[in-house]
Amino acid sequence: MPKFALTVARRVAAAARTAVARAAATPQGRKMITKVRIFAAPAECVARNGLSTTTALRTGALTTITPVLAAIDPTGEHELVARFSSPAGRAVTDAYRALNDGCEPRTVWKVADTGYPIEVKVYNLDSSRDRQALGDGLTHYKRTAQALIALAAG
């Protein structure tokens, strides 16, 4: 690349960074940047995960802890999901590590309720080890164990 073109490219990039920084300094600019990030989040997750993983998530071949907790929620109001999905997910991850000699479960990107991409652990329900990790983790975590007992009783 000629030296002149390289200099022009650097100046254009610097000007773009400056424009974004100036926009971020105003409330309207921050709102616009947030809207753009939220709009781009699904495409960003697909790009990070790849097409096959995204398809597996959409078809239900891979699942997160959220639909599992929604299925065992005794109230049906998703209170269990809203309050305990993160600690229950950690308990299931610990159970997975214990069953698989310290290996981590698969991590993918999903769009959170806030609209931003987050990393979450996923489990394959066709795998006996993943099902066992889900069962062990949910029975060892006190809040979900109570929900499982209520589900079995009623």
CORZIJO-V730940 format. One record per pair of residues at least 12 apart in sequence whose C-alpha atoms are under 10 Angstrom apart, sorted by sequence separation. I is the first residue (numbers start at 1). J is the second residue. D is the distance in whole Angstrom. If there is no record, write none. Layout:
I | J | D
I | J | D
This chain:
66 | 78 | 9
69 | 81 | 6
70 | 82 | 9
93 | 105 | 7
107 | 119 | 6
108 | 120 | 6
109 | 121 | 9
20 | 33 | 9
68 | 81 | 9
69 | 82 | 10
92 | 105 | 9
93 | 106 | 10
107 | 120 | 6
108 | 121 | 6
109 | 122 | 10
135 | 148 | 10
66 | 80 | 9
67 | 81 | 8
106 | 120 | 8
107 | 121 | 4
108 | 122 | 7
66 | 81 | 6
69 | 84 | 9
70 | 85 | 10
105 | 120 | 10
106 | 121 | 6
107 | 122 | 6
65 | 81 | 9
66 | 82 | 9
69 | 85 | 7
105 | 121 | 6
106 | 122 | 6
107 | 123 | 9
68 | 85 | 10
104 | 121 | 9
105 | 122 | 7
106 | 123 | 7
66 | 84 | 9
67 | 85 | 10
105 | 123 | 7
106 | 124 | 9
66 | 85 | 6
69 | 88 | 9
105 | 124 | 10
65 | 85 | 7
66 | 86 | 9
69 | 89 | 10
64 | 85 | 10
65 | 86 | 9
66 | 88 | 9
65 | 88 | 8
66 | 89 | 9
65 | 89 | 6
64 | 89 | 8
65 | 90 | 10
105 | 130 | 9
65 | 92 | 8
96 | 123 | 9
65 | 93 | 10
93 | 121 | 8
105 | 133 | 10
92 | 121 | 9
93 | 122 | 10
100 | 129 | 8
93 | 123 | 10
99 | 129 | 7
100 | 130 | 10
89 | 120 | 9
90 | 121 | 9
92 | 123 | 10
99 | 130 | 9
89 | 121 | 8
89 | 122 | 10
96 | 129 | 8
99 | 132 | 8
100 | 133 | 9
86 | 120 | 10
95 | 129 | 10
96 | 130 | 7
99 | 133 | 7
95 | 130 | 9
96 | 131 | 9
98 | 133 | 8
96 | 132 | 8
97 | 133 | 8
93 | 130 | 10
95 | 132 | 8
96 | 133 | 5
99 | 136 | 10
92 | 130 | 9
95 | 133 | 5
96 | 134 | 8
92 | 131 | 10
94 | 133 | 8
95 | 134 | 8
92 | 132 | 9
93 | 133 | 8
94 | 134 | 10
95 | 135 | 9
96 | 136 | 9
92 | 133 | 6
93 | 134 | 8
95 | 136 | 6
96 | 137 | 8
91 | 133 | 9
92 | 134 | 5
94 | 136 | 9
95 | 137 | 5
64 | 107 | 10
91 | 134 | 9
92 | 135 | 8
94 | 137 | 7
95 | 138 | 9
62 | 106 | 10
64 | 108 | 10
92 | 136 | 7
93 | 137 | 7
89 | 134 | 9
91 | 136 | 8
92 | 137 | 4
95 | 140 | 9
62 | 108 | 10
64 | 110 | 10
88 | 134 | 9
91 | 137 | 5
92 | 138 | 6
90 | 137 | 8
91 | 138 | 7
92 | 139 | 9
89 | 137 | 8
90 | 138 | 10
91 | 139 | 9
92 | 140 | 9
88 | 137 | 7
89 | 138 | 9
91 | 140 | 7
92 | 141 | 9
88 | 138 | 6
91 | 141 | 6
57 | 108 | 9
87 | 138 | 10
88 | 139 | 10
90 | 141 | 9
91 | 142 | 10
88 | 140 | 9
89 | 141 | 10
57 | 110 | 9
88 | 141 | 6
54 | 108 | 9
87 | 141 | 8
88 | 142 | 9
53 | 108 | 8
54 | 109 | 9
65 | 120 | 9
88 | 143 | 8
53 | 109 | 10
54 | 110 | 9
64 | 120 | 7
65 | 121 | 8
87 | 143 | 9
88 | 144 | 7
63 | 120 | 10
64 | 121 | 6
65 | 122 | 7
84 | 141 | 10
87 | 144 | 10
88 | 145 | 10
49 | 107 | 9
50 | 108 | 10
63 | 121 | 8
64 | 122 | 5
65 | 123 | 8
49 | 108 | 6
50 | 109 | 10
62 | 121 | 10
63 | 122 | 5
64 | 123 | 6
84 | 143 | 8
85 | 144 | 9
48 | 108 | 8
49 | 109 | 6
62 | 122 | 6
63 | 123 | 5
64 | 124 | 9
83 | 143 | 10
84 | 144 | 8
48 | 109 | 7
49 | 110 | 9
61 | 122 | 10
62 | 123 | 5
63 | 124 | 6
46 | 108 | 10
47 | 109 | 9
48 | 110 | 10
61 | 123 | 8
62 | 124 | 5
63 | 125 | 7
45 | 108 | 8
46 | 109 | 8
61 | 124 | 6
62 | 125 | 7
80 | 143 | 8
81 | 144 | 10
45 | 109 | 5
46 | 110 | 9
60 | 124 | 9
61 | 125 | 7
62 | 126 | 9
80 | 144 | 8
44 | 109 | 9
45 | 110 | 6
57 | 122 | 9
60 | 125 | 9
61 | 126 | 8
44 | 110 | 9
45 | 111 | 7
57 | 123 | 10
68 | 134 | 9
42 | 109 | 9
44 | 111 | 9
57 | 124 | 10
80 | 147 | 8
41 | 109 | 10
42 | 110 | 8
43 | 111 | 10
56 | 124 | 9
41 | 110 | 9
42 | 111 | 6
48 | 117 | 10
65 | 134 | 8
69 | 138 | 9
41 | 111 | 6
42 | 112 | 10
68 | 138 | 10
41 | 112 | 9
45 | 116 | 9
73 | 144 | 9
44 | 116 | 10
45 | 117 | 7
72 | 144 | 8
74 | 146 | 9
75 | 147 | 9
38 | 111 | 9
42 | 115 | 9
44 | 117 | 8
45 | 118 | 9
65 | 138 | 10
72 | 145 | 10
73 | 146 | 10
74 | 147 | 6
38 | 112 | 10
41 | 115 | 7
42 | 116 | 9
43 | 117 | 10
45 | 119 | 9
73 | 147 | 6
74 | 148 | 8
40 | 115 | 9
41 | 116 | 6
42 | 117 | 8
69 | 144 | 8
72 | 147 | 6
73 | 148 | 8
74 | 149 | 10
75 | 150 | 10
38 | 114 | 8
39 | 115 | 8
40 | 116 | 9
41 | 117 | 6
72 | 148 | 6
74 | 150 | 7
75 | 151 | 10
38 | 115 | 5
39 | 116 | 9
40 | 117 | 9
41 | 118 | 10
72 | 149 | 10
73 | 150 | 9
74 | 151 | 6
37 | 115 | 8
38 | 116 | 6
69 | 147 | 9
72 | 150 | 9
73 | 151 | 8
74 | 152 | 10
37 | 116 | 7
38 | 117 | 8
69 | 148 | 10
72 | 151 | 7
35 | 115 | 9
37 | 117 | 9
71 | 151 | 10
72 | 152 | 10
74 | 154 | 9
34 | 115 | 9
34 | 116 | 9
